[in-house]
């Protein structure tokens, strides 16, 4: 099953390239991206960034807190926690292509020192 998931998400080519190309097509300056610029792409869970912020508020996070994001996808919530709360976040996702894209996006917005993404099976 894991191999099927990996194959499905990697089938269309580089996720990093697709995200970058979509940002350029949307008129974004890749040298001046913000985490919020990426939210529509990388916080594609129900209610997006707003839900991430609401849940994080209830967690009472403080700068330097360690957070584990299981099923981190493209890393939007992880980057949001790092940006807004100063947390250090490790994201785990089944799909290597998503981990690579999440890492690239963290670099694009200057949060690579606060988040890291690793491929793994959380089950």
N, CA and C of each residue as an Amber inpcrd file, in Angstrom:
protein
   369
   0.8200000  -1.1970000   0.0000000   0.0000000   0.0000000   0.0000000
   0.8630000   1.2590000   0.0000000   1.9240000   1.2710000   0.8100000
   2.7870000   2.4560000   0.8690000   3.4210000   2.7550000  -0.4780000
   3.8380000   1.7270000  -1.1830000   4.4530000   1.9280000  -2.4990000
   3.4420000   2.5140000  -3.4760000   2.1830000   2.1120000  -3.3650000
   1.1460000   2.6510000  -4.2330000   0.9340000   4.1400000  -3.9720000
   0.9370000   4.5180000  -2.7200000   0.7720000   5.9380000  -2.3610000
   1.9400000   6.7420000  -2.9070000   3.1510000   6.2600000  -2.6950000
   4.3520000   6.9430000  -3.1790000   4.3130000   7.0900000  -4.6970000
   3.9600000   6.0320000  -5.3780000   3.8930000   6.0600000  -6.8390000
   2.8420000   7.0530000  -7.3200000   1.7100000   7.0660000  -6.6640000
   0.6300000   7.9820000  -7.0560000   1.0850000   9.4380000  -6.9900000
   1.6840000   9.8460000  -5.8850000   2.0540000  11.2480000  -5.7130000
   3.2950000  11.6550000  -6.4970000   4.1290000  10.6990000  -6.8250000
   5.3450000  11.0140000  -7.5760000   5.1410000  10.8900000  -9.0860000
   4.0070000  10.3600000  -9.5020000   3.7760000  10.0440000 -10.9180000
   3.8220000  11.2530000 -11.8380000   3.3850000  12.3900000 -11.3720000
   3.2840000  13.5660000 -12.2560000   4.5640000  14.3860000 -12.3020000
   5.6650000  13.8410000 -11.8180000   6.9180000  14.5910000 -11.8490000
   7.1920000  15.2900000 -10.5310000   8.1560000  16.1420000 -10.5510000
   8.6210000  16.8190000  -9.3460000   7.5460000  17.7280000  -8.7440000
   7.1980000  17.4510000  -7.5090000   6.2330000  18.3010000  -6.8080000
   6.8310000  19.6950000  -6.6170000   8.1220000  19.7600000  -6.3110000
   8.7940000  21.0570000  -6.1310000   8.6590000  21.8920000  -7.4020000
   8.9280000  21.3000000  -8.5420000   8.8440000  22.0350000  -9.8100000
   7.4200000  22.4750000 -10.1010000   6.4520000  21.6180000  -9.8120000
   5.0550000  21.9890000 -10.0730000   4.6210000  23.1520000  -9.1950000
   5.0050000  23.1400000  -7.9240000   4.6530000  24.2450000  -7.0200000
   5.3430000  25.5260000  -7.4700000   6.6380000  25.4270000  -7.7640000
   7.3930000  26.6020000  -8.2200000   6.7700000  27.1810000  -9.4910000
   6.4560000  26.3330000 -10.4480000   5.8650000  26.7970000 -11.6980000
   4.5050000  27.4550000 -11.4740000   3.7140000  26.9030000 -10.5800000
   2.4020000  27.4890000 -10.2760000   2.5500000  28.8620000  -9.6180000
   3.5390000  29.0060000  -8.7560000   3.7760000  30.3020000  -8.1170000
   4.1970000  31.3460000  -9.1410000   5.0820000  30.9630000 -10.0340000
   5.5280000  31.8730000 -11.0920000   4.3340000  32.2590000 -11.9730000
   3.5240000  31.2800000 -12.3410000   2.3450000  31.5460000 -13.1770000
   1.3600000  32.4800000 -12.4700000   1.3420000  32.4330000 -11.1460000
   0.4540000  33.3020000 -10.3700000   1.0560000  34.6910000 -10.1530000
   2.2730000  34.9030000 -10.6910000   2.8980000  36.2130000 -10.5800000
   3.6830000  36.4370000  -9.3000000   3.9880000  35.3760000  -8.5690000
   4.7410000  35.5150000  -7.3200000   6.2320000  35.6690000  -7.6120000
   6.8700000  36.5260000  -6.8540000   8.3160000  36.7080000  -6.9240000
   8.9400000  35.6670000  -6.0030000   9.6180000  34.6940000  -6.5570000
  10.1590000  33.5980000  -5.7600000  11.2170000  34.0450000  -4.7590000
  11.7820000  35.2310000  -4.9380000  12.7830000  35.7260000  -3.9900000
  12.1300000  36.4580000  -2.8180000  10.8240000  36.6560000  -2.8760000
  10.1210000  37.3860000  -1.8130000   8.8720000  36.6550000  -1.3250000
   8.9150000  35.3480000  -1.3490000   7.7570000  34.5650000  -0.9180000
   7.5730000  34.6420000   0.5860000   6.3200000  34.5780000   1.0020000
   6.0040000  34.4580000   2.4210000   5.3260000  33.1090000   2.6330000
   5.2880000  32.6730000   3.8570000   4.6060000  31.4290000   4.1710000
   3.1290000  31.5300000   3.7970000   2.5570000  32.6900000   3.9680000
   1.1530000  32.8790000   3.6110000   0.9300000  32.7200000   2.1030000
   1.9240000  33.0960000   1.2940000   1.8320000  32.8850000  -0.1540000
   1.6580000  31.4030000  -0.4910000   2.2000000  30.5440000   0.3320000
   2.1780000  29.1060000   0.0790000   0.9730000  28.4090000   0.6950000
   0.2350000  29.0940000   1.5510000  -0.8340000  28.4600000   2.3270000
  -1.8820000  27.7810000   1.4570000  -2.2710000  28.3970000   0.3520000
  -3.3050000  27.8000000  -0.4970000  -2.8580000  26.4660000  -1.0870000
  -1.5650000  26.3040000  -1.2610000  -1.0200000  25.0750000  -1.8270000
  -0.6960000  24.0640000  -0.7370000  -0.1830000  24.5270000   0.3750000
   0.3820000  23.5940000   1.3510000  -0.4180000  23.4340000   2.6350000
  -1.5260000  24.1200000   2.7580000  -2.4260000  23.8780000   3.8960000
  -3.7750000  23.4930000   3.3220000  -3.7770000  22.3630000   2.6200000
  -4.9840000  21.9660000   1.9170000  -5.8820000  21.0460000   2.7300000
  -5.7820000  21.1510000   4.0500000  -6.7110000  20.4400000   4.9230000
  -7.9590000  21.3090000   5.1110000  -8.9600000  20.7600000   5.7120000
 -10.2210000  21.4870000   5.9030000  -9.9780000  22.7770000   6.6750000
 -10.4410000  23.8920000   6.0970000 -10.3410000  25.2440000   6.6370000
  -8.9330000  25.8100000   6.6180000  -7.9580000  25.1100000   6.0790000
  -6.6360000  25.6490000   5.8030000  -5.9300000  26.3030000   6.9810000
  -5.2340000  27.3830000   6.6730000  -4.3850000  28.0760000   7.6510000
  -5.1760000  28.5210000   8.8800000  -6.4170000  28.9420000   8.6740000
  -7.2330000  29.3810000   9.8110000  -7.3700000  28.2690000  10.8500000
  -7.6350000  27.0460000  10.3840000  -7.7660000  25.9130000  11.2980000
  -6.4450000  25.6120000  11.9960000  -5.3420000  25.7030000  11.2620000
  -4.0200000  25.4740000  11.8590000  -3.7940000  26.4400000  13.0180000
  -4.0920000  27.7080000  12.7920000  -3.8820000  28.7270000  13.8310000
  -4.8070000  28.5220000  15.0200000  -6.0460000  28.1360000  14.7720000
  -6.9830000  27.8930000  15.8740000  -6.5310000  26.7170000  16.7330000
  -6.1200000  25.6400000  16.0920000  -5.6480000  24.4810000  16.8500000
  -4.3550000  24.7980000  17.6060000  -3.4720000  25.5140000  16.9580000
  -2.1950000  25.8610000  17.5960000  -2.4160000  26.7190000  18.8340000
  -3.3840000  27.6160000  18.7660000  -3.6710000  28.4660000  19.9230000
  -4.0540000  27.6150000  21.1350000  -4.7920000  26.5690000  20.9040000
  -5.2170000  25.6780000  21.9940000  -4.0680000  24.8490000  22.5450000
  -3.0050000  24.6960000  21.7620000  -1.8560000  23.8960000  22.1890000
  -0.9320000  24.6660000  23.1270000  -1.1280000  25.9640000  23.2410000
  -0.3020000  26.8090000  24.1100000   1.1890000  26.6540000  23.8000000
   1.5100000  26.7440000  22.5410000   2.8980000  26.6220000  22.1140000
   3.7130000  27.8380000  22.5390000   5.0000000  27.5940000  22.7600000
   5.9410000  28.6590000  23.1070000   7.1510000  28.5300000  22.1910000
   7.9300000  29.5870000  22.0630000   9.1460000  29.4940000  21.2490000
  10.0140000  28.3260000  21.7080000  10.5040000  27.5790000  20.7550000
  11.3780000  26.4530000  21.0610000  10.6690000  25.1380000  21.3280000
   9.3340000  25.1460000  21.4230000   8.6070000  23.8900000  21.6230000
   8.9100000  22.9420000  20.4710000   8.9590000  21.6660000  20.7830000
   9.1490000  20.6390000  19.7700000   7.7730000  20.0890000  19.3840000
   7.4840000  20.0710000  18.0940000   6.2010000  19.5840000  17.6070000
   6.4450000  18.5070000  16.5560000   5.6450000  17.4420000  16.6170000
   5.6890000  16.3860000  15.6140000   4.4210000  16.4880000  14.7810000
   4.5840000  16.6620000  13.4840000   3.4680000  16.7680000  12.5490000
   3.4160000  15.4870000  11.7300000   2.4970000  14.5980000  12.0910000
   2.3780000  13.3130000  11.4060000   1.4450000  13.4820000  10.2150000
   1.9180000  13.0750000   9.0600000   1.1670000  13.2810000   7.8280000
   1.3100000  14.7170000   7.3720000   2.5470000  15.2060000   7.3820000
   2.8330000  16.6340000   7.1860000   2.6050000  17.1470000   5.7780000
   2.4550000  16.2580000   4.8100000   2.1790000  16.7070000   3.4470000
   3.2150000  17.6960000   2.9470000   2.7480000  18.8180000   2.4230000
   3.6430000  19.8440000   1.8830000   4.1460000  20.8140000   2.9550000
   3.8510000  20.5390000   4.2070000   4.4830000  21.2600000   5.3030000
   3.8730000  22.5760000   5.7250000   2.7120000  22.9210000   5.2080000
   2.1090000  24.2130000   5.5600000   1.8870000  24.4140000   7.0510000
   1.2040000  23.4930000   7.7260000   1.0060000  23.6670000   9.1670000
   2.3210000  23.7050000   9.9470000   3.2800000  22.8840000   9.5570000
   4.5780000  22.8880000  10.2430000   5.2420000  24.2570000  10.1190000
   5.2480000  24.8150000   8.8970000   5.8460000  26.1390000   8.7080000
   5.0830000  27.2090000   9.4700000   3.7720000  27.0900000   9.5250000
   2.9710000  28.0700000  10.2610000   3.3150000  28.0400000  11.7430000
   3.4360000  26.8650000  12.3300000   3.7920000  26.7710000  13.7540000
   5.1820000  27.3390000  14.0070000   6.0980000  27.0830000  13.0990000
   7.4510000  27.6190000  13.2420000   7.4500000  29.1330000  13.1160000
   6.7040000  29.6380000  12.1560000   6.6730000  31.0800000  11.8970000
   5.9570000  31.8480000  13.0120000   4.7810000  31.4030000  13.3770000
   3.9400000  32.1600000  14.3070000   4.3450000  31.9440000  15.7610000
   4.7230000  30.7040000  16.1080000   4.9980000  30.3810000  17.5130000
   6.4650000  30.1490000  17.8220000   7.3090000  30.1400000  16.8140000
   8.7280000  29.8950000  17.0560000   9.0200000  28.4600000  17.4290000
   8.1030000  27.5640000  17.1080000   8.2910000  26.1400000  17.4210000
   9.2790000  25.5070000  16.4620000   9.8470000  24.4020000  16.9000000
  10.6750000  23.5790000  16.0350000   9.8100000  22.3820000  15.6730000
   9.6480000  22.1470000  14.3930000   8.7000000  21.1290000  13.9450000
   9.3790000  20.0870000  13.0700000   9.0860000  18.8430000  13.3640000
   9.4910000  17.7360000  12.5080000   8.2340000  17.1830000  11.8680000
   8.2170000  17.1910000  10.5530000   7.1000000  16.6320000   9.8110000
   7.4620000  15.2610000   9.2820000   6.5260000  14.3420000   9.3880000
   6.7100000  12.9920000   8.8660000   5.6220000  12.7480000   7.8320000
   6.0230000  12.3260000   6.6480000   5.0500000  12.0110000   5.6170000
   5.4730000  10.7520000   4.8900000   4.5040000  10.0140000   4.4090000
   4.7510000   8.7690000   3.7080000   5.4070000   8.9910000   2.3490000
   5.2000000  10.1710000   1.7830000   5.6090000  10.4390000   0.4150000
   6.8920000  11.2730000   0.3560000   7.9400000  10.7050000  -0.1900000
   9.2200000  11.4010000  -0.3120000   9.0730000  12.6970000  -1.1090000
   8.3010000  12.6620000  -2.1870000   8.1210000  13.8610000  -3.0160000
   7.5300000  15.0130000  -2.2060000   6.6400000  14.7110000  -1.2900000
   6.0700000  15.7610000  -0.4360000   7.1100000  16.2740000   0.5520000
   7.9050000  15.3930000   1.1070000   8.9630000  15.8290000   2.0340000
   9.9550000  16.7460000   1.3290000  10.3060000  16.3940000   0.1070000
  11.2270000  17.2320000  -0.6660000  10.6050000  18.6000000  -0.9520000
   9.3430000  18.6110000  -1.3220000   8.6640000  19.8840000  -1.6050000
   8.5200000  20.7160000  -0.3350000   8.1720000  20.0810000   0.7690000
   8.0330000  20.7990000   2.0380000   9.3670000  21.4200000   2.4560000
  10.4470000  20.6880000   2.2620000  11.7810000  21.1960000   2.5830000
  12.1270000  22.3920000   1.7010000  11.8480000  22.2780000   0.4150000
  12.1250000  23.3950000  -0.5010000  11.3220000  24.6290000  -0.1160000
  10.0510000  24.4580000   0.1860000   9.2120000  25.6110000   0.5440000
   9.6770000  26.2560000   1.8490000  10.1450000  25.4360000   2.7850000
  10.6870000  26.0010000   4.0290000  11.9140000  26.8560000   3.7280000
  12.7320000  26.4170000   2.7910000  13.9010000  27.2020000   2.3870000
  13.4610000  28.4960000   1.7050000  12.4580000  28.4200000   0.8430000
  11.9810000  29.5950000   0.1130000  11.5170000  30.7050000   1.0390000
  10.9620000  30.3420000   2.1960000  10.4120000  31.3630000   3.1020000
  11.2680000  31.5750000   4.3490000  12.4780000  31.0420000   4.3420000
  13.4130000  31.2990000   5.4390000  13.1100000  30.5640000   6.7310000
  12.4600000  29.4080000   6.6560000  12.1330000  28.6620000   7.8730000
  12.8390000  27.3080000   7.9570000  13.8090000  27.0860000   7.0900000
  14.4910000  25.7890000   7.0420000  15.2070000  25.4480000   8.3390000
  15.5630000  26.4510000   9.1300000  16.2430000  26.1740000  10.3900000
  15.2760000  25.7690000  11.5040000  13.9700000  25.8780000  11.2670000
  12.9840000  25.5450000  12.3040000  12.1370000  24.3300000  11.9830000
  12.1770000  23.8780000  10.7280000  11.3750000  22.7130000  10.3510000
  12.2400000  21.7190000   9.5910000  11.8930000  20.4620000   9.7160000
  12.5390000  19.4350000   8.9030000  11.4860000  18.3920000   8.5810000
  11.6610000  17.7700000   7.4330000  10.6780000  16.8170000   6.9580000
  11.3700000  15.5140000   6.6110000  10.8070000  14.4220000   7.1210000
  11.3860000  13.1060000   6.8930000  10.3070000  12.1630000   6.3590000
  10.7270000  11.2880000   5.4750000   9.8090000  10.2800000   4.9710000
   9.7060000   9.1620000   5.9820000   8.4860000   8.7650000   6.2620000
   8.2850000   7.6540000   7.1770000   6.8340000   7.2490000   7.2240000
   6.6080000   6.0680000   7.7570000   5.2770000   5.5210000   7.9110000
   4.8840000   5.6530000   9.3850000   3.9450000   6.5100000   9.6710000
   3.5590000   6.7940000  11.0600000   2.7690000   5.6680000  11.7060000
   2.3610000   4.6850000  10.9000000   1.6160000   3.5830000  11.5000000
   2.5560000   2.6070000  12.1610000
